[in-house]
Amino acid sequence: MKNLGTFEGLGPLGKIASSDSAFVQFTTVFSTGLAILTVSAGIWFIIQIAGGAFRWLASGGEKDSLQKAQKHITNAIFGLFVVIFSYALISIVGKIFGFDILSPYKSLYGIPTGPIDPNGPGACPQGATWC
């Protein structure tokens, strides 16, 4: 890629020396954001299950309160399945189209994921600045 100069910004992106590093930083922020959302969904699931369990215990045998607690727990489990299913669906769609959506930098620039032979094929693409 052609060097576009230096960009200066605020926050975690700070100074970006080239368009290559800008893309790397974007994908890093994207991956970090996705990881934070996934962990947050897991923590929210635990909170909702605990809340449903507390409602169940506090229902005191009242049929209406017990049904609300059961629905609360069911909705929490359904939400967890939605998160897991969406993550799996993104991965499957990426494999169908041959593009790793969850780590786009590897797909676009062909970063090898295993041991690198410095003289082997695909070790460092011609003209790449990240090697």
Secondary structure, DSSP 8 states (H G I E B T S, - for coil): ------EE-SGGG-EE-SHHHHHHHHHHHHHHHHHHHHHHHHHHHHHHHHHHHHHHHHTTT-HHHHHHHHHHHHHHHHHHHHHHHHHHHHHHHHHHHT--TTSHHHHHHT---S---TTSTTSS-TT-S--
